[in-house]
Amino acid sequence: MPIDATQVESPGWWLQRLGKKILDERPDGHDEDGEPTPGLDTLKKYTEGKPPLPHVPGVDPREAREWMRDARTNWTSLVIDSPVERMGVDGFRFGKAKGGKSAKAADEDANRIWQENRMDADSDLVHYGALSQRRAFVLVEKGDDGRPALTHETPRQVAVEHVQGSRRKLAAGLKLWRDDWTGQTRATLWTPDNVYDFTTKSEAPTFTGRAASLRSWDAFALPNAADGIRANELGEVPLVPFVNRRNRRPEGFAEHEDVLSIQNRINLSLINLIAAMKYGAFRQRWAAGLEVDEDPVTGQKIQPFQLDIRKLWTVDDPEARFGEFAATDLVPYVRAVEAAVQDLAAISRTPPHYLIGAVVNVSGDALKAAETGLVAKVRDRQRNFGESWEEVMRMAFRVLGDEQRATAYDAETLWRDPESRSISELADAAVKKKAADVPWRQRMEDMGYTPAEIDRMEIDRAADALNATPADAPPPPGPQPQRDPRAVITRNEDDADDANAA
C-alpha cells in the first residue's frame, strides 16, 4: 500500500527522514562553517588506499595516475589497524544476579550467545567499522531457532534517530539496502512498537543522488499488513550504535578523519619524489661545438651518441666540449615524507615505530613509553564501546525472555589488555598479587587468560588436587617425628641406583 510521509513520526515520515540521512552522508559535504567535510565514501576510499589523485603542475594527469599506483602508501590504514588489533573482547561479567542465578551462570550464557554468533571474528568488524566510518551498529534479532542473532551493520545502510533530549534511547532505526537477487531497493524500519518492511514498486531504484526528494520516496511501497507490518517483540529499537570519538562530534568522528590532509601531503611528496627519480635522478649530459647531421629522409637531427657503458665517445673537432648536469638530490623529498609521517604519528597517537618500522638499540621501556598514547586511546575506545556491548548482551537476554539479566546494569565487558607485556612481567605481577591476597581467578584474568581458559584451568586444578599423592600433600599441623638421616641417605642411594639401572 502507498506510504504517507506527511504525518510526523509515521512510517513514511521515518522512511524519508532516515533514508535521506543515509544518502546525505555518503558524499562529501560541508560543516556549519562552510568547511568541506569528507563523506563516508571518501573515508572508505582512504581506508582502502585509494585517496584522490594529487595535482602535479606540468604533469599529465594520466601519467600522474600511473605514478600514483607506485607512490601510494596507505598510512591511514595503520592509524586504524593499530588500535583495532588491541581491542579484543574476552567475555562479560554480570554482577550478583537476581532470582537465584549466579553471576558465573550469566557469564556462561553471555559467552554462549557470543560464540553462537561468531563474534570473536565479527566484533573486529564492528570495531573497525566504527573507527573507519565514524560509527557502526549491531542488530539484535530473534533467529529462526529462537536464539539471539547479532549482526554487524554499517552507517552506509543504517541510520537511527534518538528520542528528543536523549543520547541513549532510540526513537526509530532504518536499514536501507539494494537487494541483488531481485534488483529492488528494500528498507526495514524499526520503532519501539512495530517493524515495517518497505520495497520499491519497480526493480530499478529511483534514487542515486545526494539529496532524495519526496517524489523518489514515493517509489517505496508498504506490503499488506500481514506481511509488511509486525509487532516489535522487544519493545525497543534493536539497533545498538557504536559511536567513535563522540566527544569530537556527536554523530561520530573517524579515527583517520583528522589526518587525511597529512596523507594527501605524503602522496604529493611521494609523487614529486618519483618525478625527480624519473627525470632528474640521473645526470644529463651535454655537448657543445658538434656538428650534428640530419636524416635525409625525415630531416630530423641524428643523435651522435648513445649511452652505453661499453662505448667511448670520440670526435674529430678539438673544439668540442662535453659535460653533465648535476643529478637531482632526492634527500629533501625523502625528508619531507618522513616529516609528514611524524606529524601523522603525533596527531593520531600511533607509535612511530609502527609507521617508520626502524627500531635499533631501543630499550623495552622506551618502546613502552612510545606506545603510551596508543594504549590510552585504546582504553578510551574500550570504555565507550564497552557500554554498547553491554547493551547488546542485555538486549540479547531480552530476546530470550530473561528480563532479570535484560535489566542488569551492573554488567561489565572484559577487554583484553591493550598493553604489550612479556610473560615474565605477567608472572612476576601474579606472584606479587598472590602475596597481596588477590583471588586466584582475578590473577589469571590479569595474566591475560580468557574466561573459558580459566574455567578449564579450575577443573584441572581440582583434578590435580584429587590426584595428588600423600607426599605432595602438606604436612599435618603439630610437631613432626624425627627420621633417621641414614634411612634418608639409603633411600636416596636406592633411588639413584634405580635411575641408573633404568
Contacts in CASP RR format, 6 or more apart in sequence:
PFRMAT RR
TARGET T0000
AUTHOR 0000-0000-0000
METHOD contacts of the structure
MODEL  1
MPIDATQVESPGWWLQRLGKKILDERPDGHDEDGEPTPGLDTLKKYTEGK
PPLPHVPGVDPREAREWMRDARTNWTSLVIDSPVERMGVDGFRFGKAKGG
KSAKAADEDANRIWQENRMDADSDLVHYGALSQRRAFVLVEKGDDGRPAL
THETPRQVAVEHVQGSRRKLAAGLKLWRDDWTGQTRATLWTPDNVYDFTT
KSEAPTFTGRAASLRSWDAFALPNAADGIRANELGEVPLVPFVNRRNRRP
EGFAEHEDVLSIQNRINLSLINLIAAMKYGAFRQRWAAGLEVDEDPVTGQ
KIQPFQLDIRKLWTVDDPEARFGEFAATDLVPYVRAVEAAVQDLAAISRT
PPHYLIGAVVNVSGDALKAAETGLVAKVRDRQRNFGESWEEVMRMAFRVL
GDEQRATAYDAETLWRDPESRSISELADAAVKKKAADVPWRQRMEDMGYT
PAEIDRMEIDRAADALNATPADAPPPPGPQPQRDPRAVITRNEDDADDAN
AA
1 221 0 8 1.000
1 222 0 8 1.000
1 223 0 8 1.000
1 224 0 8 1.000
2 218 0 8 1.000
2 221 0 8 1.000
2 222 0 8 1.000
3 11 0 8 1.000
3 12 0 8 1.000
3 15 0 8 1.000
3 198 0 8 1.000
3 217 0 8 1.000
3 218 0 8 1.000
3 220 0 8 1.000
3 221 0 8 1.000
3 222 0 8 1.000
4 10 0 8 1.000
4 12 0 8 1.000
4 13 0 8 1.000
5 12 0 8 1.000
5 13 0 8 1.000
5 15 0 8 1.000
5 16 0 8 1.000
5 214 0 8 1.000
5 217 0 8 1.000
6 13 0 8 1.000
7 13 0 8 1.000
9 171 0 8 1.000
9 172 0 8 1.000
11 189 0 8 1.000
11 191 0 8 1.000
11 194 0 8 1.000
11 196 0 8 1.000
11 198 0 8 1.000
11 222 0 8 1.000
12 189 0 8 1.000
12 217 0 8 1.000
12 220 0 8 1.000
14 161 0 8 1.000
14 172 0 8 1.000
14 173 0 8 1.000
14 174 0 8 1.000
14 189 0 8 1.000
14 191 0 8 1.000
15 174 0 8 1.000
15 187 0 8 1.000
15 189 0 8 1.000
15 196 0 8 1.000
15 198 0 8 1.000
15 217 0 8 1.000
15 220 0 8 1.000
16 212 0 8 1.000
16 214 0 8 1.000
16 217 0 8 1.000
17 161 0 8 1.000
18 159 0 8 1.000
18 160 0 8 1.000
18 161 0 8 1.000
18 172 0 8 1.000
18 173 0 8 1.000
18 174 0 8 1.000
18 176 0 8 1.000
18 189 0 8 1.000
19 159 0 8 1.000
19 174 0 8 1.000
19 176 0 8 1.000
19 187 0 8 1.000
19 212 0 8 1.000
19 217 0 8 1.000
20 211 0 8 1.000
20 212 0 8 1.000
21 159 0 8 1.000
22 155 0 8 1.000
22 156 0 8 1.000
22 157 0 8 1.000
22 158 0 8 1.000
22 159 0 8 1.000
22 174 0 8 1.000
22 176 0 8 1.000
23 207 0 8 1.000
23 209 0 8 1.000
23 210 0 8 1.000
23 211 0 8 1.000
23 212 0 8 1.000
24 210 0 8 1.000
24 211 0 8 1.000
25 39 0 8 1.000
25 40 0 8 1.000
25 155 0 8 1.000
26 39 0 8 1.000
26 40 0 8 1.000
26 41 0 8 1.000
26 156 0 8 1.000
26 210 0 8 1.000
27 39 0 8 1.000
27 41 0 8 1.000
27 209 0 8 1.000
27 210 0 8 1.000
28 36 0 8 1.000
28 37 0 8 1.000
28 38 0 8 1.000
28 39 0 8 1.000
28 41 0 8 1.000
28 42 0 8 1.000
29 36 0 8 1.000
29 37 0 8 1.000
29 38 0 8 1.000
29 39 0 8 1.000
30 36 0 8 1.000
30 37 0 8 1.000
31 37 0 8 1.000
38 46 0 8 1.000
38 254 0 8 1.000
38 257 0 8 1.000
38 260 0 8 1.000
40 133 0 8 1.000
40 134 0 8 1.000
40 155 0 8 1.000
40 156 0 8 1.000
42 260 0 8 1.000
43 132 0 8 1.000
43 133 0 8 1.000
43 134 0 8 1.000
43 254 0 8 1.000
43 256 0 8 1.000
43 257 0 8 1.000
44 132 0 8 1.000
44 133 0 8 1.000
44 156 0 8 1.000
45 51 0 8 1.000
45 52 0 8 1.000
46 74 0 8 1.000
46 76 0 8 1.000
46 256 0 8 1.000
46 260 0 8 1.000
46 263 0 8 1.000
47 74 0 8 1.000
47 76 0 8 1.000
47 77 0 8 1.000
47 80 0 8 1.000
47 132 0 8 1.000
47 256 0 8 1.000
48 74 0 8 1.000
49 72 0 8 1.000
49 74 0 8 1.000
49 76 0 8 1.000
49 77 0 8 1.000
50 72 0 8 1.000
51 72 0 8 1.000
51 260 0 8 1.000
51 263 0 8 1.000
51 264 0 8 1.000
51 267 0 8 1.000
52 264 0 8 1.000
53 61 0 8 1.000
53 64 0 8 1.000
53 65 0 8 1.000
53 68 0 8 1.000
54 64 0 8 1.000
54 68 0 8 1.000
54 264 0 8 1.000
54 267 0 8 1.000
54 268 0 8 1.000
54 271 0 8 1.000
56 64 0 8 1.000
56 268 0 8 1.000
56 271 0 8 1.000
56 272 0 8 1.000
56 275 0 8 1.000
59 275 0 8 1.000
64 271 0 8 1.000
67 271 0 8 1.000
67 274 0 8 1.000
67 275 0 8 1.000
67 278 0 8 1.000
68 267 0 8 1.000
68 271 0 8 1.000
70 274 0 8 1.000
71 267 0 8 1.000
71 270 0 8 1.000
71 271 0 8 1.000
71 273 0 8 1.000
71 274 0 8 1.000
72 267 0 8 1.000
72 270 0 8 1.000
73 266 0 8 1.000
73 267 0 8 1.000
73 270 0 8 1.000
75 259 0 8 1.000
75 263 0 8 1.000
75 266 0 8 1.000
75 341 0 8 1.000
75 344 0 8 1.000
75 355 0 8 1.000
76 256 0 8 1.000
76 259 0 8 1.000
76 260 0 8 1.000
76 263 0 8 1.000
78 350 0 8 1.000
78 354 0 8 1.000
78 355 0 8 1.000
79 255 0 8 1.000
79 256 0 8 1.000
79 259 0 8 1.000
79 344 0 8 1.000
79 348 0 8 1.000
79 350 0 8 1.000
80 128 0 8 1.000
80 131 0 8 1.000
80 132 0 8 1.000
80 255 0 8 1.000
80 256 0 8 1.000
82 350 0 8 1.000
82 351 0 8 1.000
82 354 0 8 1.000
82 374 0 8 1.000
83 131 0 8 1.000
83 255 0 8 1.000
83 374 0 8 1.000
83 377 0 8 1.000
83 378 0 8 1.000
83 381 0 8 1.000
84 124 0 8 1.000
84 127 0 8 1.000
84 128 0 8 1.000
84 131 0 8 1.000
86 374 0 8 1.000
86 375 0 8 1.000
86 378 0 8 1.000
86 416 0 8 1.000
86 418 0 8 1.000
87 124 0 8 1.000
87 127 0 8 1.000
87 378 0 8 1.000
87 381 0 8 1.000
87 382 0 8 1.000
87 385 0 8 1.000
87 415 0 8 1.000
87 416 0 8 1.000
87 418 0 8 1.000
88 123 0 8 1.000
88 124 0 8 1.000
88 127 0 8 1.000
88 415 0 8 1.000
88 416 0 8 1.000
89 114 0 8 1.000
89 119 0 8 1.000
89 123 0 8 1.000
89 389 0 8 1.000
89 413 0 8 1.000
89 414 0 8 1.000
89 415 0 8 1.000
89 416 0 8 1.000
90 414 0 8 1.000
90 415 0 8 1.000
90 416 0 8 1.000
90 448 0 8 1.000
90 450 0 8 1.000
90 451 0 8 1.000
91 107 0 8 1.000
91 110 0 8 1.000
91 111 0 8 1.000
91 114 0 8 1.000
91 413 0 8 1.000
91 414 0 8 1.000
91 450 0 8 1.000
91 451 0 8 1.000
92 106 0 8 1.000
92 107 0 8 1.000
92 110 0 8 1.000
92 111 0 8 1.000
92 114 0 8 1.000
92 389 0 8 1.000
92 390 0 8 1.000
92 393 0 8 1.000
92 411 0 8 1.000
92 412 0 8 1.000
92 413 0 8 1.000
92 414 0 8 1.000
93 103 0 8 1.000
93 107 0 8 1.000
93 411 0 8 1.000
93 412 0 8 1.000
93 414 0 8 1.000
94 103 0 8 1.000
94 106 0 8 1.000
94 107 0 8 1.000
94 110 0 8 1.000
94 405 0 8 1.000
94 408 0 8 1.000
94 410 0 8 1.000
94 411 0 8 1.000
94 412 0 8 1.000
95 103 0 8 1.000
95 106 0 8 1.000
95 408 0 8 1.000
95 410 0 8 1.000
95 411 0 8 1.000
95 412 0 8 1.000
96 103 0 8 1.000
96 410 0 8 1.000
97 103 0 8 1.000
97 105 0 8 1.000
97 106 0 8 1.000
97 404 0 8 1.000
97 405 0 8 1.000
97 408 0 8 1.000
98 404 0 8 1.000
99 404 0 8 1.000
101 404 0 8 1.000
101 405 0 8 1.000
106 405 0 8 1.000
106 408 0 8 1.000
106 411 0 8 1.000
107 451 0 8 1.000
109 397 0 8 1.000
109 405 0 8 1.000
110 393 0 8 1.000
110 396 0 8 1.000
110 397 0 8 1.000
111 451 0 8 1.000
111 452 0 8 1.000
113 147 0 8 1.000
113 148 0 8 1.000
113 150 0 8 1.000
113 393 0 8 1.000
113 396 0 8 1.000
114 120 0 8 1.000
116 147 0 8 1.000
116 148 0 8 1.000
117 148 0 8 1.000
117 149 0 8 1.000
117 150 0 8 1.000
119 150 0 8 1.000
122 150 0 8 1.000
122 152 0 8 1.000
123 389 0 8 1.000
125 136 0 8 1.000
125 152 0 8 1.000
126 136 0 8 1.000
126 138 0 8 1.000
126 152 0 8 1.000
126 242 0 8 1.000
126 385 0 8 1.000
127 136 0 8 1.000
127 242 0 8 1.000
127 381 0 8 1.000
127 385 0 8 1.000
129 135 0 8 1.000
129 136 0 8 1.000
129 154 0 8 1.000
130 136 0 8 1.000
130 242 0 8 1.000
130 243 0 8 1.000
130 244 0 8 1.000
130 385 0 8 1.000
131 244 0 8 1.000
131 254 0 8 1.000
131 255 0 8 1.000
131 381 0 8 1.000
132 254 0 8 1.000
132 255 0 8 1.000
132 256 0 8 1.000
133 154 0 8 1.000
133 155 0 8 1.000
133 156 0 8 1.000
133 254 0 8 1.000
134 155 0 8 1.000
134 243 0 8 1.000
134 244 0 8 1.000
134 249 0 8 1.000
134 251 0 8 1.000
134 252 0 8 1.000
134 253 0 8 1.000
134 254 0 8 1.000
134 257 0 8 1.000
135 155 0 8 1.000
135 241 0 8 1.000
135 242 0 8 1.000
135 243 0 8 1.000
135 244 0 8 1.000
135 251 0 8 1.000
135 252 0 8 1.000
136 152 0 8 1.000
136 153 0 8 1.000
136 154 0 8 1.000
136 155 0 8 1.000
136 241 0 8 1.000
136 242 0 8 1.000
137 152 0 8 1.000
137 153 0 8 1.000
137 154 0 8 1.000
137 155 0 8 1.000
137 158 0 8 1.000
137 160 0 8 1.000
137 239 0 8 1.000
137 240 0 8 1.000
137 241 0 8 1.000
137 242 0 8 1.000
138 150 0 8 1.000
138 151 0 8 1.000
138 152 0 8 1.000
138 153 0 8 1.000
138 239 0 8 1.000
138 240 0 8 1.000
138 242 0 8 1.000
138 388 0 8 1.000
138 392 0 8 1.000
139 150 0 8 1.000
139 151 0 8 1.000
139 152 0 8 1.000
139 153 0 8 1.000
139 158 0 8 1.000
139 175 0 8 1.000
139 238 0 8 1.000
139 239 0 8 1.000
140 148 0 8 1.000
140 149 0 8 1.000
140 150 0 8 1.000
140 234 0 8 1.000
140 238 0 8 1.000
140 239 0 8 1.000
140 240 0 8 1.000
140 392 0 8 1.000
140 395 0 8 1.000
140 396 0 8 1.000
140 399 0 8 1.000
141 148 0 8 1.000
141 149 0 8 1.000
141 151 0 8 1.000
141 238 0 8 1.000
141 399 0 8 1.000
142 148 0 8 1.000
142 149 0 8 1.000
142 233 0 8 1.000
142 399 0 8 1.000
143 149 0 8 1.000
146 399 0 8 1.000
147 399 0 8 1.000
147 400 0 8 1.000
148 395 0 8 1.000
148 396 0 8 1.000
148 397 0 8 1.000
148 399 0 8 1.000
148 400 0 8 1.000
150 392 0 8 1.000
150 396 0 8 1.000
153 175 0 8 1.000
153 239 0 8 1.000
157 175 0 8 1.000
157 176 0 8 1.000
157 177 0 8 1.000
158 173 0 8 1.000
158 174 0 8 1.000
158 175 0 8 1.000
158 176 0 8 1.000
158 239 0 8 1.000
159 173 0 8 1.000
159 174 0 8 1.000
159 176 0 8 1.000
160 170 0 8 1.000
160 172 0 8 1.000
160 173 0 8 1.000
160 174 0 8 1.000
160 237 0 8 1.000
160 239 0 8 1.000
160 241 0 8 1.000
161 170 0 8 1.000
161 171 0 8 1.000
161 172 0 8 1.000
161 173 0 8 1.000
162 168 0 8 1.000
162 169 0 8 1.000
162 170 0 8 1.000
162 171 0 8 1.000
163 169 0 8 1.000
163 170 0 8 1.000
163 171 0 8 1.000
164 171 0 8 1.000
167 250 0 8 1.000
170 236 0 8 1.000
170 237 0 8 1.000
170 239 0 8 1.000
171 191 0 8 1.000
171 192 0 8 1.000
171 237 0 8 1.000
172 189 0 8 1.000
172 190 0 8 1.000
172 191 0 8 1.000
172 237 0 8 1.000
173 189 0 8 1.000
173 190 0 8 1.000
173 191 0 8 1.000
173 237 0 8 1.000
173 239 0 8 1.000
174 187 0 8 1.000
174 188 0 8 1.000
174 189 0 8 1.000
174 190 0 8 1.000
175 187 0 8 1.000
175 188 0 8 1.000
176 185 0 8 1.000
176 186 0 8 1.000
176 187 0 8 1.000
177 185 0 8 1.000
177 186 0 8 1.000
177 187 0 8 1.000
178 184 0 8 1.000
178 185 0 8 1.000
178 186 0 8 1.000
178 205 0 8 1.000
179 185 0 8 1.000
179 186 0 8 1.000
182 203 0 8 1.000
183 203 0 8 1.000
183 204 0 8 1.000
183 205 0 8 1.000
184 199 0 8 1.000
184 200 0 8 1.000
184 202 0 8 1.000
184 203 0 8 1.000
184 205 0 8 1.000
185 199 0 8 1.000
185 200 0 8 1.000
185 205 0 8 1.000
185 206 0 8 1.000
185 207 0 8 1.000
185 219 0 8 1.000
185 220 0 8 1.000
186 197 0 8 1.000
186 198 0 8 1.000
186 199 0 8 1.000
186 200 0 8 1.000
187 197 0 8 1.000
187 198 0 8 1.000
187 199 0 8 1.000
187 220 0 8 1.000
188 195 0 8 1.000
188 196 0 8 1.000
188 197 0 8 1.000
188 198 0 8 1.000
189 195 0 8 1.000
189 196 0 8 1.000
189 198 0 8 1.000
190 232 0 8 1.000
190 237 0 8 1.000
190 238 0 8 1.000
190 239 0 8 1.000
191 232 0 8 1.000
191 237 0 8 1.000
192 232 0 8 1.000
192 235 0 8 1.000
192 236 0 8 1.000
192 237 0 8 1.000
193 231 0 8 1.000
193 232 0 8 1.000
193 235 0 8 1.000
194 229 0 8 1.000
194 230 0 8 1.000
194 231 0 8 1.000
194 232 0 8 1.000
195 229 0 8 1.000
195 230 0 8 1.000
195 231 0 8 1.000
195 232 0 8 1.000
196 222 0 8 1.000
196 228 0 8 1.000
196 229 0 8 1.000
197 222 0 8 1.000
197 223 0 8 1.000
197 227 0 8 1.000
197 228 0 8 1.000
197 229 0 8 1.000
198 220 0 8 1.000
198 221 0 8 1.000
198 222 0 8 1.000
199 220 0 8 1.000
199 221 0 8 1.000
199 223 0 8 1.000
200 206 0 8 1.000
200 219 0 8 1.000
200 220 0 8 1.000
200 221 0 8 1.000
201 219 0 8 1.000
201 220 0 8 1.000
201 221 0 8 1.000
202 219 0 8 1.000
205 219 0 8 1.000
206 216 0 8 1.000
206 219 0 8 1.000
207 216 0 8 1.000
207 217 0 8 1.000
207 219 0 8 1.000
222 228 0 8 1.000
222 229 0 8 1.000
232 238 0 8 1.000
234 395 0 8 1.000
234 398 0 8 1.000
234 399 0 8 1.000
236 395 0 8 1.000
238 395 0 8 1.000
240 388 0 8 1.000
240 391 0 8 1.000
240 392 0 8 1.000
240 395 0 8 1.000
241 388 0 8 1.000
242 384 0 8 1.000
242 385 0 8 1.000
242 388 0 8 1.000
243 250 0 8 1.000
243 251 0 8 1.000
243 252 0 8 1.000
243 384 0 8 1.000
244 252 0 8 1.000
244 253 0 8 1.000
244 254 0 8 1.000
244 255 0 8 1.000
244 381 0 8 1.000
244 384 0 8 1.000
245 252 0 8 1.000
245 253 0 8 1.000
245 254 0 8 1.000
245 255 0 8 1.000
246 252 0 8 1.000
246 253 0 8 1.000
246 384 0 8 1.000
255 348 0 8 1.000
256 263 0 8 1.000
256 348 0 8 1.000
258 347 0 8 1.000
258 348 0 8 1.000
259 344 0 8 1.000
259 347 0 8 1.000
259 348 0 8 1.000
262 340 0 8 1.000
262 343 0 8 1.000
262 344 0 8 1.000
262 347 0 8 1.000
263 344 0 8 1.000
265 340 0 8 1.000
266 337 0 8 1.000
266 340 0 8 1.000
266 341 0 8 1.000
266 344 0 8 1.000
269 333 0 8 1.000
269 336 0 8 1.000
269 337 0 8 1.000
269 340 0 8 1.000
270 337 0 8 1.000
272 333 0 8 1.000
273 330 0 8 1.000
273 333 0 8 1.000
273 334 0 8 1.000
273 337 0 8 1.000
276 328 0 8 1.000
276 330 0 8 1.000
276 333 0 8 1.000
277 330 0 8 1.000
279 328 0 8 1.000
280 327 0 8 1.000
280 328 0 8 1.000
281 327 0 8 1.000
281 328 0 8 1.000
281 330 0 8 1.000
282 327 0 8 1.000
283 324 0 8 1.000
283 325 0 8 1.000
283 326 0 8 1.000
283 327 0 8 1.000
284 324 0 8 1.000
284 325 0 8 1.000
285 307 0 8 1.000
285 322 0 8 1.000
285 323 0 8 1.000
285 324 0 8 1.000
285 325 0 8 1.000
286 322 0 8 1.000
286 323 0 8 1.000
286 324 0 8 1.000
286 325 0 8 1.000
287 304 0 8 1.000
287 305 0 8 1.000
287 320 0 8 1.000
287 321 0 8 1.000
287 322 0 8 1.000
287 323 0 8 1.000
288 320 0 8 1.000
288 321 0 8 1.000
288 322 0 8 1.000
289 317 0 8 1.000
289 319 0 8 1.000
289 320 0 8 1.000
289 321 0 8 1.000
290 304 0 8 1.000
290 315 0 8 1.000
290 317 0 8 1.000
290 320 0 8 1.000
291 317 0 8 1.000
292 301 0 8 1.000
292 302 0 8 1.000
292 304 0 8 1.000
293 301 0 8 1.000
293 302 0 8 1.000
293 304 0 8 1.000
294 300 0 8 1.000
294 301 0 8 1.000
294 302 0 8 1.000
295 301 0 8 1.000
295 302 0 8 1.000
305 311 0 8 1.000
305 313 0 8 1.000
313 322 0 8 1.000
338 356 0 8 1.000
341 355 0 8 1.000
341 356 0 8 1.000
342 352 0 8 1.000
344 350 0 8 1.000
344 355 0 8 1.000
345 351 0 8 1.000
345 352 0 8 1.000
345 354 0 8 1.000
345 355 0 8 1.000
349 373 0 8 1.000
349 374 0 8 1.000
349 376 0 8 1.000
349 377 0 8 1.000
350 374 0 8 1.000
351 367 0 8 1.000
351 370 0 8 1.000
351 371 0 8 1.000
351 374 0 8 1.000
352 370 0 8 1.000
353 359 0 8 1.000
353 362 0 8 1.000
353 367 0 8 1.000
353 370 0 8 1.000
359 367 0 8 1.000
367 420 0 8 1.000
368 419 0 8 1.000
368 420 0 8 1.000
371 419 0 8 1.000
371 420 0 8 1.000
374 418 0 8 1.000
375 418 0 8 1.000
375 419 0 8 1.000
378 418 0 8 1.000
379 418 0 8 1.000
382 413 0 8 1.000
382 415 0 8 1.000
382 418 0 8 1.000
385 413 0 8 1.000
386 413 0 8 1.000
386 415 0 8 1.000
389 413 0 8 1.000
390 411 0 8 1.000
390 412 0 8 1.000
390 413 0 8 1.000
393 411 0 8 1.000
394 405 0 8 1.000
394 406 0 8 1.000
394 407 0 8 1.000
394 408 0 8 1.000
394 409 0 8 1.000
394 411 0 8 1.000
395 406 0 8 1.000
397 403 0 8 1.000
397 405 0 8 1.000
397 406 0 8 1.000
397 408 0 8 1.000
398 406 0 8 1.000
405 411 0 8 1.000
414 445 0 8 1.000
414 451 0 8 1.000
416 448 0 8 1.000
417 446 0 8 1.000
417 448 0 8 1.000
426 446 0 8 1.000
426 447 0 8 1.000
426 448 0 8 1.000
427 447 0 8 1.000
429 446 0 8 1.000
429 447 0 8 1.000
430 443 0 8 1.000
430 444 0 8 1.000
430 446 0 8 1.000
430 447 0 8 1.000
433 442 0 8 1.000
433 443 0 8 1.000
433 446 0 8 1.000
434 440 0 8 1.000
434 443 0 8 1.000
438 446 0 8 1.000
441 454 0 8 1.000
441 458 0 8 1.000
444 453 0 8 1.000
444 454 0 8 1.000
444 457 0 8 1.000
445 451 0 8 1.000
445 454 0 8 1.000
449 457 0 8 1.000
END
